[in-house]
Amino acid sequence: MATDVSRWKEMLDNSMSGNFLSENLIDIHLRLPVKSIVRFRCVCKSWCTLFDDPDFISMHLRQASANSNGRLLFKHLSSSEQEIYSLRSNIAFAEVRRLEVPVPSKTDYYQIVGSSNGLICLTESNFKGSYLSLNLFLWNPAIREFQTLPKYHINNFTSPLMVVGLGFAFHPVINDYKVVRIVYFMRNKTSEADVYSLRTGSWRKVDANICCYIHSNVSRTFINGALHWLAGKKNEMDNTDNLILSFDMAKDVFKEIMLPDFGYDELIRKCLADYKGSLSVLFYDAYHSNENCDVWVMEEYGVAKSWTKHFTIRHEIEIIIPFEFFDNGEAILQKKKSGGFISWNPDGIRFRDLGVSGPARLVEYMESLVSPRGGNGSAGQLLFYSTSASTTPGSTKEIDVGVKEGEVEGEDEASRRSSKGSV
């Protein structure tokens, strides 16, 4: 950090009064919320350049993470089937503020693919989230930027196809955000996998001999540097072998993790989850009430023998569908009949009504300065937008939209950003 601070200090010294303690000023900037930094972009060109510096963005994110400034991004439908996005407290689940996607989906609904370091990946869907389109988007509501990912030529496009798998995550080792898309061609029954890199701003096809069919179309777990989907395939006896399809984000390689025979009836449903940083499988009965939900955890990643049944979520009211876990191990559950969400604490063994209903999606969210345009200014279409509204829950936002097609050739990046003014 010494080199970075020295460089930034020299830059600030050249633009600010000598009465300022530049190193202390940088430390103060690192502790500011994103909302304040966005406002301060228009103070001077040097500050704008500082806030756009990749090292500053990374250090600001680490500072926010160390201070546990994370939230939960919750998307659900209103009684009129309108999408509602809100930031929630990761402790009390209380609504902090509402968000609004600046560009309406062509289908009127988006599906959240994932969230990482303040970037949210979206795809168009119907209101149940079952239809996944080829159109993908990156959105950072904190800095008010929305990016349409570039189109990618798909081989064999003459065949009817469907998107069967999507995933999004940041890998710290390669310092890159990636979107993974798996497409299935129904005519010749083959699959193709494409990966978008935010660092390069482009798509590329990856070698993938995917012989299984994917049950969970959106990956909800990023563990051990890999995305995971629940999948299965026919064996020699024409029975179904259950497995987990994983994608190593650093090596761009697919692998299969076989699931053992847990001894459950075929009617028992299962889903993947992240339980305190470990890969887990949850088993539940989606047809009969007064049944329990078993939580199995892979204690040693990739080792089938390490699957261990950790605990059982017991309920007596109606069918409960497992949803997500909080960092402290508290389970988020949904009542099938009423659609209402509740939480279950394994320590206190108690239920808590969260006061919202589904269909819904819940992901961890951390406000950041990370731009959805990454390191390539010409990738896709970048939308800047400004809002003027109270942050009171339920308030309506007025959106002033301006579209810019990538970056103008020869234009100075700092000047372009500073020209946005106060947003």
C-alpha positions as a Markdown table, in Angstrom:
| # | Residue | x | y | z |
|---|---|---|---|---|
| 1 | Met | 0.0 | 0.0 | 0.0 |
| 2 | Ala | 3.0 | 2.3 | 0.6 |
| 3 | Thr | 3.6 | 2.8 | -3.1 |
| 4 | Asp | -0.1 | 3.4 | -3.8 |
| 5 | Val | -0.3 | 6.0 | -1.0 |
| 6 | Ser | 2.8 | 7.7 | -2.2 |
| 7 | Arg | 1.5 | 8.0 | -5.7 |
| 8 | Trp | -1.9 | 9.2 | -4.6 |
| 9 | Lys | -0.3 | 11.7 | -2.1 |
| 10 | Glu | 1.8 | 13.2 | -4.8 |
| 11 | Met | -1.3 | 13.5 | -7.0 |
| 12 | Leu | -3.3 | 15.2 | -4.3 |
| 13 | Asp | -0.4 | 17.5 | -3.3 |
| 14 | Asn | -0.4 | 18.8 | -6.8 |
| 15 | Ser | -4.1 | 19.7 | -6.7 |
| 16 | Met | -4.8 | 20.6 | -3.1 |
| 17 | Ser | -3.6 | 23.2 | -0.7 |
| 18 | Gly | -0.5 | 22.3 | 1.2 |
| 19 | Asn | -2.5 | 22.6 | 4.5 |
| 20 | Phe | -4.1 | 19.2 | 3.7 |
| 21 | Leu | -2.6 | 16.1 | 5.2 |
| 22 | Ser | -2.9 | 14.1 | 1.9 |
| 23 | Glu | -2.2 | 10.7 | 3.4 |
| 24 | Asn | -4.8 | 11.2 | 6.1 |
| 25 | Leu | -7.2 | 12.5 | 3.4 |
| 26 | Ile | -6.8 | 9.3 | 1.5 |
| 27 | Asp | -7.5 | 7.2 | 4.6 |
| 28 | Ile | -10.6 | 9.2 | 5.2 |
| 29 | His | -11.7 | 8.6 | 1.6 |
| 30 | Leu | -11.2 | 4.9 | 2.0 |
| 31 | Arg | -13.7 | 4.9 | 4.9 |
| 32 | Leu | -16.4 | 6.9 | 3.2 |
| 33 | Pro | -19.6 | 5.2 | 2.0 |
| 34 | Val | -20.0 | 4.8 | -1.7 |
| 35 | Lys | -22.8 | 7.4 | -1.8 |
| 36 | Ser | -20.4 | 10.1 | -0.5 |
| 37 | Ile | -17.6 | 9.2 | -3.0 |
| 38 | Val | -20.0 | 9.4 | -5.9 |
| 39 | Arg | -20.9 | 12.9 | -4.8 |
| 40 | Phe | -17.3 | 13.9 | -4.4 |
| 41 | Arg | -16.3 | 13.0 | -8.0 |
| 42 | Cys | -17.1 | 16.5 | -9.2 |
| 43 | Val | -14.8 | 18.2 | -6.6 |
| 44 | Cys | -11.8 | 18.1 | -8.9 |
| 45 | Lys | -10.2 | 16.0 | -11.6 |
| 46 | Ser | -7.6 | 14.5 | -9.2 |
| 47 | Trp | -10.3 | 13.2 | -6.8 |
| 48 | Cys | -12.2 | 11.7 | -9.7 |
| 49 | Thr | -9.0 | 10.0 | -10.9 |
| 50 | Leu | -8.3 | 8.7 | -7.4 |
| 51 | Phe | -11.8 | 7.2 | -7.0 |
| 52 | Asp | -11.5 | 5.4 | -10.4 |
| 53 | Asp | -8.1 | 3.9 | -9.6 |
| 54 | Pro | -8.3 | 0.1 | -9.4 |
| 55 | Asp | -6.1 | 0.0 | -6.3 |
| 56 | Phe | -8.3 | 2.5 | -4.5 |
| 57 | Ile | -11.4 | 0.6 | -5.5 |
| 58 | Ser | -9.9 | -2.7 | -4.2 |
| 59 | Met | -8.7 | -1.1 | -0.9 |
| 60 | His | -12.1 | 0.6 | -0.4 |
| 61 | Leu | -13.9 | -2.7 | -0.9 |
| 62 | Arg | -11.5 | -4.4 | 1.6 |
| 63 | Gln | -12.2 | -1.7 | 4.1 |
| 64 | Ala | -16.0 | -2.1 | 3.7 |
| 65 | Ser | -15.7 | -5.8 | 4.0 |
| 66 | Ala | -13.6 | -5.6 | 7.2 |
| 67 | Asn | -16.2 | -3.3 | 8.7 |
| 68 | Ser | -19.0 | -5.8 | 7.9 |
| 69 | Asn | -20.9 | -3.3 | 5.8 |
| 70 | Gly | -22.7 | -6.0 | 3.9 |
| 71 | Arg | -26.4 | -6.1 | 3.2 |
| 72 | Leu | -28.8 | -8.6 | 1.6 |
| 73 | Leu | -30.4 | -7.9 | -1.7 |
| 74 | Phe | -33.9 | -9.2 | -1.8 |
| 75 | Lys | -36.1 | -9.4 | -4.9 |
| 76 | His | -39.8 | -10.4 | -4.6 |
| 77 | Leu | -43.1 | -9.7 | -6.2 |
| 78 | Ser | -45.8 | -7.4 | -5.0 |
| 79 | Ser | -49.5 | -8.3 | -4.8 |
| 80 | Ser | -49.8 | -6.9 | -8.4 |
| 81 | Glu | -46.8 | -9.0 | -9.5 |
| 82 | Gln | -44.4 | -6.1 | -9.8 |
| 83 | Glu | -40.7 | -6.7 | -9.1 |
| 84 | Ile | -39.5 | -5.1 | -5.8 |
| 85 | Tyr | -35.8 | -4.9 | -5.1 |
| 86 | Ser | -34.7 | -3.9 | -1.6 |
| 87 | Leu | -31.6 | -3.9 | 0.5 |
| 88 | Arg | -32.1 | -5.6 | 3.8 |
| 89 | Ser | -30.2 | -5.8 | 7.1 |
| 90 | Asn | -28.3 | -9.1 | 7.3 |
| 91 | Ile | -29.3 | -9.4 | 11.0 |
| 92 | Ala | -32.8 | -8.2 | 11.4 |
| 93 | Phe | -33.8 | -8.5 | 7.8 |
| 94 | Ala | -35.4 | -5.0 | 8.0 |
| 95 | Glu | -35.7 | -3.1 | 4.8 |
| 96 | Val | -33.0 | -0.4 | 4.5 |
| 97 | Arg | -33.9 | 1.1 | 1.1 |
| 98 | Arg | -35.6 | 0.3 | -2.2 |
| 99 | Leu | -33.7 | -0.1 | -5.5 |
| 100 | Glu | -35.0 | 0.1 | -9.0 |
| 101 | Val | -33.5 | -1.5 | -12.1 |
| 102 | Pro | -33.1 | 1.5 | -14.5 |
| 103 | Val | -33.9 | -0.4 | -17.7 |
| 104 | Pro | -37.2 | -2.5 | -17.8 |
| 105 | Ser | -36.9 | -6.0 | -19.0 |
| 106 | Lys | -38.5 | -6.9 | -22.3 |
| 107 | Thr | -40.3 | -9.6 | -20.4 |
| 108 | Asp | -41.1 | -7.2 | -17.5 |
| 109 | Tyr | -39.1 | -9.4 | -15.1 |
| 110 | Tyr | -35.4 | -10.1 | -14.3 |
| 111 | Gln | -33.8 | -13.1 | -12.7 |
| 112 | Ile | -30.8 | -12.4 | -10.4 |
| 113 | Val | -28.0 | -14.7 | -11.5 |
| 114 | Gly | -25.7 | -13.6 | -8.7 |
| 115 | Ser | -24.0 | -10.8 | -6.8 |
| 116 | Ser | -20.4 | -10.2 | -6.0 |
| 117 | Asn | -18.6 | -7.2 | -4.6 |
| 118 | Gly | -21.4 | -4.8 | -5.4 |
| 119 | Leu | -22.0 | -6.1 | -9.0 |
| 120 | Ile | -25.3 | -7.8 | -9.7 |
| 121 | Cys | -25.8 | -10.0 | -12.7 |
| 122 | Leu | -29.3 | -10.1 | -14.2 |
| 123 | Thr | -31.0 | -12.0 | -17.0 |
| 124 | Glu | -34.5 | -11.6 | -18.4 |
| 125 | Ser | -37.1 | -14.1 | -17.3 |
| 126 | Asn | -40.7 | -14.6 | -16.7 |
| 127 | Phe | -42.1 | -13.8 | -13.2 |
| 128 | Lys | -41.4 | -17.3 | -12.0 |
| 129 | Gly | -37.8 | -17.1 | -13.1 |
| 130 | Ser | -38.0 | -20.2 | -15.2 |
| 131 | Tyr | -37.2 | -18.6 | -18.5 |
| 132 | Leu | -33.6 | -17.6 | -18.9 |
| 133 | Ser | -32.7 | -15.5 | -22.0 |
| 134 | Leu | -29.4 | -15.0 | -23.8 |
| 135 | Asn | -29.5 | -11.3 | -22.7 |
| 136 | Leu | -27.3 | -10.6 | -19.7 |
| 137 | Phe | -26.6 | -7.5 | -17.7 |
| 138 | Leu | -24.3 | -6.2 | -14.9 |
| 139 | Trp | -25.6 | -3.6 | -12.5 |
| 140 | Asn | -24.0 | -1.6 | -9.7 |
| 141 | Pro | -26.8 | 0.4 | -8.0 |
| 142 | Ala | -24.4 | 2.1 | -5.6 |
| 143 | Ile | -22.6 | 4.0 | -8.4 |
| 144 | Arg | -25.6 | 3.9 | -10.7 |
| 145 | Glu | -24.2 | 2.1 | -13.6 |
| 146 | Phe | -26.0 | -0.5 | -15.7 |
| 147 | Gln | -24.2 | -2.5 | -18.4 |
| 148 | Thr | -25.6 | -4.7 | -21.2 |
| 149 | Leu | -23.1 | -7.5 | -21.9 |
| 150 | Pro | -22.1 | -7.8 | -25.5 |
| 151 | Lys | -23.7 | -10.4 | -27.8 |
| 152 | Tyr | -21.8 | -13.6 | -28.4 |
| 153 | His | -22.1 | -15.7 | -31.6 |
| 154 | Ile | -23.3 | -19.1 | -30.7 |
| 155 | Asn | -22.5 | -22.0 | -32.9 |
| 156 | Asn | -25.3 | -24.1 | -34.2 |
| 157 | Phe | -27.8 | -21.3 | -33.6 |
| 158 | Thr | -30.1 | -22.8 | -36.2 |
| 159 | Ser | -31.0 | -25.4 | -33.7 |
| 160 | Pro | -33.7 | -24.6 | -31.0 |
| 161 | Leu | -31.8 | -23.9 | -27.8 |
| 162 | Met | -32.4 | -23.1 | -24.2 |
| 163 | Val | -30.1 | -21.6 | -21.4 |
| 164 | Val | -29.9 | -24.3 | -18.8 |
| 165 | Gly | -27.2 | -22.9 | -16.6 |
| 166 | Leu | -26.0 | -19.5 | -15.5 |
| 167 | Gly | -23.5 | -18.4 | -12.8 |
| 168 | Phe | -21.6 | -15.2 | -11.8 |
| 169 | Ala | -18.8 | -14.7 | -9.3 |
| 170 | Phe | -15.5 | -12.9 | -8.6 |
| 171 | His | -12.4 | -15.0 | -8.2 |
| 172 | Pro | -9.8 | -13.2 | -6.1 |
| 173 | Val | -6.8 | -15.3 | -7.4 |
| 174 | Ile | -7.3 | -14.2 | -11.0 |
| 175 | Asn | -8.8 | -10.9 | -10.0 |
| 176 | Asp | -11.7 | -11.2 | -12.4 |
| 177 | Tyr | -15.5 | -11.3 | -12.5 |
| 178 | Lys | -16.9 | -14.0 | -14.8 |
| 179 | Val | -20.3 | -14.9 | -16.1 |
| 180 | Val | -20.8 | -18.5 | -17.1 |
| 181 | Arg | -23.6 | -19.6 | -19.5 |
| 182 | Ile | -24.5 | -23.2 | -20.5 |
| 183 | Val | -26.7 | -23.5 | -23.6 |
| 184 | Tyr | -28.4 | -26.8 | -24.6 |
| 185 | Phe | -29.3 | -27.5 | -28.3 |
| 186 | Met | -32.5 | -29.5 | -28.4 |
| 187 | Arg | -32.1 | -30.8 | -31.9 |
| 188 | Asn | -28.7 | -32.6 | -31.6 |
| 189 | Lys | -28.9 | -32.8 | -27.8 |
| 190 | Thr | -25.5 | -31.1 | -27.2 |
| 191 | Ser | -24.3 | -28.4 | -24.9 |
| 192 | Glu | -22.1 | -25.4 | -25.2 |
| 193 | Ala | -20.5 | -23.3 | -22.5 |
| 194 | Asp | -19.5 | -19.7 | -22.8 |
| 195 | Val | -17.6 | -17.5 | -20.3 |
| 196 | Tyr | -17.6 | -13.7 | -20.1 |
| 197 | Ser | -14.6 | -12.0 | -18.5 |
| 198 | Leu | -15.1 | -8.5 | -17.1 |
| 199 | Arg | -11.4 | -7.9 | -17.3 |
| 200 | Thr | -11.3 | -8.4 | -21.0 |
| 201 | Gly | -14.8 | -7.4 | -21.7 |
| 202 | Ser | -15.4 | -10.3 | -24.1 |
| 203 | Trp | -16.9 | -13.8 | -24.4 |
| 204 | Arg | -15.1 | -17.0 | -25.1 |
| 205 | Lys | -16.2 | -20.6 | -25.6 |
| 206 | Val | -14.7 | -23.1 | -23.2 |
| 207 | Asp | -14.2 | -26.8 | -23.8 |
| 208 | Ala | -16.9 | -28.6 | -22.1 |
| 209 | Asn | -18.1 | -32.2 | -22.5 |
| 210 | Ile | -21.3 | -31.8 | -20.4 |
| 211 | Cys | -23.0 | -35.1 | -20.5 |
| 212 | Cys | -25.5 | -34.4 | -17.6 |
| 213 | Tyr | -28.7 | -32.4 | -17.5 |
| 214 | Ile | -28.9 | -29.5 | -15.0 |
| 215 | His | -31.6 | -29.3 | -12.5 |
| 216 | Ser | -30.9 | -25.9 | -11.0 |
| 217 | Asn | -30.5 | -23.4 | -13.8 |
| 218 | Val | -28.8 | -20.7 | -11.7 |
| 219 | Ser | -25.8 | -21.5 | -9.6 |
| 220 | Arg | -26.3 | -20.3 | -6.0 |
| 221 | Thr | -23.0 | -21.4 | -4.6 |
| 222 | Phe | -19.5 | -20.1 | -5.1 |
| 223 | Ile | -17.2 | -22.3 | -3.0 |
| 224 | Asn | -13.6 | -23.3 | -3.3 |
| 225 | Gly | -13.3 | -21.1 | -6.4 |
| 226 | Ala | -16.0 | -22.8 | -8.3 |
| 227 | Leu | -19.7 | -22.4 | -9.2 |
| 228 | His | -22.0 | -25.4 | -8.7 |
| 229 | Trp | -25.3 | -26.7 | -10.2 |
| 230 | Leu | -27.3 | -29.7 | -9.2 |
| 231 | Ala | -27.4 | -32.1 | -12.1 |
| 232 | Gly | -27.9 | -35.8 | -13.1 |
| 233 | Lys | -27.3 | -38.2 | -15.9 |
| 234 | Lys | -28.4 | -41.7 | -17.0 |
| 235 | Asn | -26.2 | -44.6 | -16.1 |
| 236 | Glu | -25.8 | -48.0 | -17.8 |
| 237 | Met | -28.8 | -49.3 | -16.0 |
| 238 | Asp | -30.9 | -46.3 | -17.3 |
| 239 | Asn | -31.2 | -45.0 | -13.8 |
| 240 | Thr | -30.3 | -41.5 | -12.8 |
| 241 | Asp | -27.0 | -40.8 | -11.1 |
| 242 | Asn | -27.2 | -37.6 | -9.0 |
| 243 | Leu | -24.3 | -35.3 | -9.1 |
| 244 | Ile | -23.0 | -31.7 | -8.8 |
| 245 | Leu | -21.6 | -30.0 | -11.8 |
| 246 | Ser | -18.9 | -27.6 | -10.9 |
| 247 | Phe | -17.0 | -24.9 | -12.9 |
| 248 | Asp | -13.5 | -23.9 | -11.8 |
| 249 | Met | -13.4 | -20.1 | -12.3 |
| 250 | Ala | -9.6 | -19.9 | -12.5 |
| 251 | Lys | -9.0 | -22.8 | -14.9 |
| 252 | Asp | -12.3 | -22.6 | -16.9 |
| 253 | Val | -12.8 | -26.3 | -16.4 |
| 254 | Phe | -16.0 | -28.3 | -15.6 |
| 255 | Lys | -16.0 | -31.2 | -13.2 |
| 256 | Glu | -18.5 | -33.7 | -11.8 |
| 257 | Ile | -18.9 | -34.3 | -8.1 |
| 258 | Met | -20.8 | -37.5 | -7.5 |
| 259 | Leu | -23.4 | -37.6 | -4.8 |
| 260 | Pro | -23.7 | -40.7 | -2.7 |
| 261 | Asp | -26.9 | -42.5 | -2.1 |
| 262 | Phe | -28.4 | -40.6 | 0.8 |
| 263 | Gly | -31.2 | -43.1 | 1.2 |
| 264 | Tyr | -34.1 | -40.8 | 0.4 |
| 265 | Asp | -37.2 | -41.6 | -1.6 |
| 266 | Glu | -37.2 | -40.4 | -5.3 |
| 267 | Leu | -40.0 | -37.9 | -4.4 |
| 268 | Ile | -37.8 | -36.1 | -2.0 |
| 269 | Arg | -36.6 | -32.8 | -3.4 |
| 270 | Lys | -33.1 | -31.5 | -2.9 |
| 271 | Cys | -31.2 | -28.2 | -3.5 |
| 272 | Leu | -27.7 | -26.8 | -3.1 |
| 273 | Ala | -26.7 | -24.2 | -0.6 |
| 274 | Asp | -23.7 | -22.5 | 1.0 |
| 275 | Tyr | -23.6 | -23.4 | 4.7 |
| 276 | Lys | -20.9 | -21.3 | 6.4 |
| 277 | Gly | -18.7 | -21.6 | 3.4 |
| 278 | Ser | -19.2 | -25.3 | 2.8 |
| 279 | Leu | -21.1 | -27.0 | 0.0 |
| 280 | Ser | -24.3 | -28.4 | 1.3 |
| 281 | Val | -27.4 | -30.3 | 0.0 |
| 282 | Leu | -30.8 | -29.8 | 1.6 |
| 283 | Phe | -33.5 | -32.6 | 1.3 |
| 284 | Tyr | -37.2 | -31.8 | 1.8 |
| 285 | Asp | -40.6 | -33.2 | 0.9 |
| 286 | Ala | -42.5 | -30.8 | -1.5 |
| 287 | Tyr | -45.7 | -32.7 | -1.3 |
| 288 | His | -46.5 | -33.6 | 2.3 |
| 289 | Ser | -46.7 | -31.3 | 5.3 |
| 290 | Asn | -45.3 | -32.0 | 8.7 |
| 291 | Glu | -42.1 | -33.4 | 7.1 |
| 292 | Asn | -38.6 | -32.3 | 8.0 |
| 293 | Cys | -35.7 | -30.8 | 6.0 |
| 294 | Asp | -32.3 | -32.5 | 6.4 |
| 295 | Val | -29.1 | -30.5 | 5.9 |
| 296 | Trp | -26.0 | -32.4 | 4.6 |
| 297 | Val | -22.6 | -30.7 | 4.5 |
| 298 | Met | -19.5 | -31.7 | 2.5 |
| 299 | Glu | -16.9 | -31.2 | 5.2 |
| 300 | Glu | -13.9 | -31.7 | 2.9 |
| 301 | Tyr | -14.5 | -30.2 | -0.5 |
| 302 | Gly | -14.5 | -32.8 | -3.4 |
| 303 | Val | -14.4 | -35.8 | -1.1 |
| 304 | Ala | -17.7 | -37.8 | -1.4 |
| 305 | Lys | -17.1 | -39.7 | 1.9 |
| 306 | Ser | -17.0 | -36.4 | 3.8 |
| 307 | Trp | -20.8 | -35.7 | 3.4 |
| 308 | Thr | -22.2 | -35.5 | 6.9 |
| 309 | Lys | -25.8 | -34.8 | 8.1 |
| 310 | His | -25.4 | -31.7 | 10.3 |
| 311 | Phe | -29.0 | -31.1 | 11.5 |
| 312 | Thr | -32.7 | -31.3 | 10.7 |
| 313 | Ile | -35.1 | -28.4 | 10.3 |
| 314 | Arg | -38.3 | -29.6 | 12.0 |
| 315 | His | -41.7 | -27.9 | 11.3 |
| 316 | Glu | -45.3 | -28.8 | 12.0 |
| 317 | Ile | -47.3 | -26.2 | 10.2 |
| 318 | Glu | -47.1 | -26.6 | 6.4 |
| 319 | Ile | -44.6 | -27.6 | 3.8 |
| 320 | Ile | -41.3 | -25.7 | 4.1 |
| 321 | Ile | -39.0 | -25.1 | 1.2 |
| 322 | Pro | -35.4 | -24.3 | 2.0 |
| 323 | Phe | -34.1 | -21.1 | 0.5 |
| 324 | Glu | -30.7 | -19.8 | 1.7 |
| 325 | Phe | -28.5 | -19.5 | 4.8 |
| 326 | Phe | -27.3 | -16.4 | 6.6 |
| 327 | Asp | -23.6 | -16.3 | 7.5 |
| 328 | Asn | -24.4 | -17.3 | 11.1 |
| 329 | Gly | -26.1 | -20.5 | 9.9 |
| 330 | Glu | -29.6 | -19.3 | 10.2 |
| 331 | Ala | -31.8 | -20.8 | 7.5 |
| 332 | Ile | -34.2 | -18.9 | 5.3 |
| 333 | Leu | -37.3 | -20.9 | 4.5 |
| 334 | Gln | -40.5 | -20.4 | 2.5 |
| 335 | Lys | -43.9 | -21.7 | 3.2 |
| 336 | Lys | -45.3 | -23.4 | 0.1 |
| 337 | Lys | -48.9 | -22.6 | 0.7 |
| 338 | Ser | -48.7 | -19.0 | 1.8 |
| 339 | Gly | -45.5 | -18.1 | 0.1 |
| 340 | Gly | -44.3 | -16.3 | 3.2 |
| 341 | Phe | -40.7 | -16.4 | 4.3 |
| 342 | Ile | -39.4 | -17.4 | 7.8 |
| 343 | Ser | -36.1 | -18.0 | 9.3 |
| 344 | Trp | -35.0 | -20.9 | 11.5 |
| 345 | Asn | -32.2 | -20.6 | 14.0 |
| 346 | Pro | -30.4 | -24.0 | 14.6 |
| 347 | Asp | -29.1 | -22.8 | 17.9 |
| 348 | Gly | -32.2 | -21.4 | 19.5 |
| 349 | Ile | -34.4 | -23.8 | 17.4 |
| 350 | Arg | -37.0 | -21.1 | 16.8 |
| 351 | Phe | -38.9 | -19.7 | 13.8 |
| 352 | Arg | -39.1 | -16.0 | 12.9 |
| 353 | Asp | -41.5 | -14.4 | 10.4 |
| 354 | Leu | -39.6 | -12.2 | 7.9 |
| 355 | Gly | -42.7 | -10.4 | 6.8 |
| 356 | Val | -42.3 | -10.9 | 3.0 |
| 357 | Ser | -43.6 | -13.5 | 0.5 |
| 358 | Gly | -42.3 | -15.0 | -2.8 |
| 359 | Pro | -41.5 | -15.8 | -5.5 |
| 360 | Ala | -38.2 | -14.3 | -4.4 |
| 361 | Arg | -34.4 | -14.3 | -4.7 |
| 362 | Leu | -32.0 | -13.5 | -1.9 |
| 363 | Val | -28.2 | -12.7 | -2.4 |
| 364 | Glu | -25.5 | -11.1 | -0.3 |
| 365 | Tyr | -24.7 | -7.6 | -1.4 |
| 366 | Met | -21.8 | -5.2 | -0.6 |
| 367 | Glu | -21.8 | -1.6 | -1.8 |
| 368 | Ser | -18.7 | -0.9 | -3.9 |
| 369 | Leu | -17.1 | 1.3 | -6.5 |
| 370 | Val | -16.6 | -1.6 | -8.9 |
| 371 | Ser | -17.8 | -0.7 | -12.4 |
| 372 | Pro | -19.8 | -3.1 | -14.6 |
| 373 | Arg | -17.7 | -2.0 | -17.5 |
| 374 | Gly | -14.5 | -3.6 | -16.1 |
| 375 | Gly | -11.3 | -2.9 | -17.9 |
| 376 | Asn | -12.7 | -2.6 | -21.4 |
| 377 | Gly | -14.5 | 0.6 | -22.2 |
| 378 | Ser | -16.0 | -0.6 | -25.4 |
| 379 | Ala | -17.7 | -3.7 | -24.0 |
| 380 | Gly | -21.5 | -3.7 | -24.4 |
| 381 | Gln | -23.6 | -0.6 | -23.6 |
| 382 | Leu | -23.1 | 1.4 | -20.5 |
| 383 | Leu | -26.0 | 3.3 | -18.9 |
| 384 | Phe | -25.5 | 6.1 | -16.4 |
| 385 | Tyr | -28.5 | 7.1 | -14.5 |
| 386 | Ser | -29.3 | 9.5 | -11.6 |
| 387 | Thr | -32.0 | 9.3 | -9.0 |
| 388 | Ser | -33.7 | 11.9 | -6.9 |
| 389 | Ala | -35.7 | 10.4 | -4.1 |
| 390 | Ser | -35.8 | 9.8 | -0.5 |
| 391 | Thr | -34.2 | 6.5 | 0.8 |
| 392 | Thr | -37.3 | 5.9 | 2.9 |
| 393 | Pro | -38.6 | 2.4 | 2.2 |
| 394 | Gly | -41.4 | 2.5 | -0.3 |
| 395 | Ser | -40.5 | 5.8 | -1.8 |
| 396 | Thr | -40.8 | 6.3 | -5.5 |
| 397 | Lys | -37.7 | 7.2 | -7.6 |
| 398 | Glu | -37.6 | 9.6 | -10.5 |
| 399 | Ile | -35.1 | 8.3 | -13.0 |
| 400 | Asp | -33.2 | 10.5 | -15.5 |
| 401 | Val | -31.6 | 8.3 | -18.0 |
| 402 | Gly | -28.7 | 9.0 | -20.4 |
| 403 | Val | -27.1 | 6.3 | -22.6 |
| 404 | Lys | -23.5 | 6.3 | -23.8 |
| 405 | Glu | -22.2 | 3.7 | -26.3 |
| 406 | Gly | -19.0 | 2.6 | -24.6 |
| 407 | Glu | -16.1 | 5.0 | -24.6 |
| 408 | Val | -15.4 | 7.7 | -27.3 |
| 409 | Glu | -12.1 | 7.1 | -29.0 |
| 410 | Gly | -9.4 | 9.3 | -27.6 |
| 411 | Glu | -11.5 | 10.6 | -24.8 |
| 412 | Asp | -9.8 | 10.9 | -21.4 |
| 413 | Glu | -11.4 | 8.5 | -19.0 |
| 414 | Ala | -11.1 | 10.8 | -16.0 |
| 415 | Ser | -12.7 | 13.7 | -17.9 |
| 416 | Arg | -15.5 | 11.5 | -19.1 |
| 417 | Arg | -16.4 | 10.4 | -15.6 |
| 418 | Ser | -16.0 | 13.8 | -14.1 |
| 419 | Ser | -18.4 | 15.2 | -16.8 |
| 420 | Lys | -21.2 | 13.3 | -15.1 |
| 421 | Gly | -21.2 | 15.8 | -12.3 |
| 422 | Ser | -23.2 | 15.2 | -9.2 |
| 423 | Val | -25.5 | 12.2 | -9.7 |
